[in-house]
Amino acid sequence: MNRLFEKMLSRRDDFPSLKQEINGYPLAYFDGPGGTQVPQSVINAVSDYYYTSNANFHGNFITSRRTDQVVEGTRKKIAAFLGADGPENISYGHNMTTLNFSLSRAFGSWLNPGDEIVITQLDHEANRGPWLALRENGIVVREVALLPDGLLDYNDFENKINEKTRLVAMGYSSNVTGTINNVPLVRKMTYKTGAMLLVDAVHYVPHFPLDVTALGVDFLLCSAYKFYGPHIGILYSNGENLNRLPTFNLRTQLQHAPYCIETGTLNHAAIAGVNAAIDYIETFGEGDSARSRMVSAMKEINRYEDAVYKNIFKKLKTIETLTIIGPSDIKVKKAPTISFDIAGINPSDVCNYLGEQGICAWNGHFYGIRPTEIFGYLEKGGLTRVGVSVYNTMEEVDRLIAAVTTLISGRQGPLRD
Ligand SMILES: Cc1ncc(COP(=O)(O)O)c(C=O)c1O
């Protein structure tokens, strides 16, 4: 384990933004769930694109051809990273939310009134709102219950998936609790009735290796800015699924997958950055092929993040007035994300206090507004959330815990009613 810690510490310098000081404190960035910092190589790739390749695509001149290479080459890289068959399975979008809205609009014109969609109470609103909007088309949207321990109710899934279910839209990992959902189990349920399965893997992909082909999902979404890349959304679609949907687009654009959901000009510079982000991740791994290095890198990253996360979890657990939301057993496999409540102190005051000491953490509902509501914290100002990324250190954990403890002992900030 010591060697792993040394190795990861030596990589922290790859992130120039972490060299900043805030009020004399080094920046400790615990908001990976909101978006990670980027390494120098990603910044270079974005800027190099503008130096050497800036153009629109499919033109008959050099910079346009380079742009084609960037856009298509990155599709291949993402396919390898996610375990997809090839670039034809990978579409780009502004972000996950926009891609999901495009999908839901297409499903809306494809499905019939009375058809059913299943969503969950644990999901980020980006995987609920687009499907709930289809109620206006007469589609029945059913919601699977979230249990008090932060896990989904799989009996409820069983009850809610039936022959009328056309789609199940669920998250892989919660950006509020870090819970990992049993996607393979739900896939089995959907196979029985013929429903499609769409997975929001935005919070899963930064922390675990993924094999979309083995998982057998129909659609999977993620966002590169959560795994050390620029702000861009990615859609994986299996086989002919995207071609079956009446996606909204212009007659001027390619009408088949993966292009038919990509409207207008893409963010080419950001795509160049995504390529560099996956290359960066690959450097943490070992193996004979790019895919094997990516998988081994994600395992290595997870091993490290999990150790740092468990350290935070154990220390926060000892604080009497602090409640961790979601699975309370440290042995439950989770993403390295912890949301908590401190009795009597508003989460906004917690994060302001931490922020003054250069410790970045988010407060509120994190767009996981439904789980925050179900857990009973929405009206109380939500929760405080910390997430672990590859660059977080044990020393930062000590600073975080010391700051939280001092805040509680001094009862800084306005009290809740
Ligand atoms: C689990 C989860 N799903 C979806 C989203 C939305 O992603 P995007 O910002 O790319 O639309 C987020 C963003 O925080 C998220 O954490």
The ligand as a Tripos MOL2 file, in Angstrom:
@<TRIPOS>MOLECULE
LIG
   16    16     1     0     0
SMALL
NO_CHARGES

@<TRIPOS>ATOM
      1 C1        -24.6950   10.9150  -11.4170 C.3       1 LIG1
      2 C2        -24.7910   12.0860  -12.3530 C.ar      1 LIG1
      3 N1        -25.5880   11.9980  -13.4140 N.ar      1 LIG1
      4 C3        -25.7040   12.9990  -14.2900 C.ar      1 LIG1
      5 C4        -25.0210   14.1820  -14.1250 C.ar      1 LIG1
      6 C5        -25.1950   15.2730  -15.1280 C.3       1 LIG1
      7 O1        -24.0640   15.3500  -15.9230 O.3       1 LIG1
      8 P1        -23.8170   16.5700  -16.8950 P.3       1 LIG1
      9 O2        -23.3420   17.7090  -16.0600 O.co2     1 LIG1
     10 O3        -22.7900   16.0740  -17.8570 O.co2     1 LIG1
     11 O4        -25.1070   16.8800  -17.5760 O.co2     1 LIG1
     12 C6        -24.1740   14.3310  -13.0220 C.ar      1 LIG1
     13 C7        -23.4660   15.5830  -12.7750 C.2       1 LIG1
     14 O5        -23.1140   15.9310  -11.6810 O.2       1 LIG1
     15 C8        -24.0530   13.2450  -12.1230 C.ar      1 LIG1
     16 O6        -23.2520   13.3170  -11.0350 O.3       1 LIG1
@<TRIPOS>BOND
     1     1     2 1
     2     2     3 ar
     3     2    15 ar
     4     3     4 ar
     5     4     5 ar
     6     5     6 1
     7     5    12 ar
     8     6     7 1
     9     7     8 1
    10     8     9 2
    11     8    10 1
    12     8    11 1
    13    12    13 1
    14    12    15 ar
    15    13    14 2
    16    15    16 1
@<TRIPOS>SUBSTRUCTURE
     1 LIG1         1 GROUP 0 **** ****
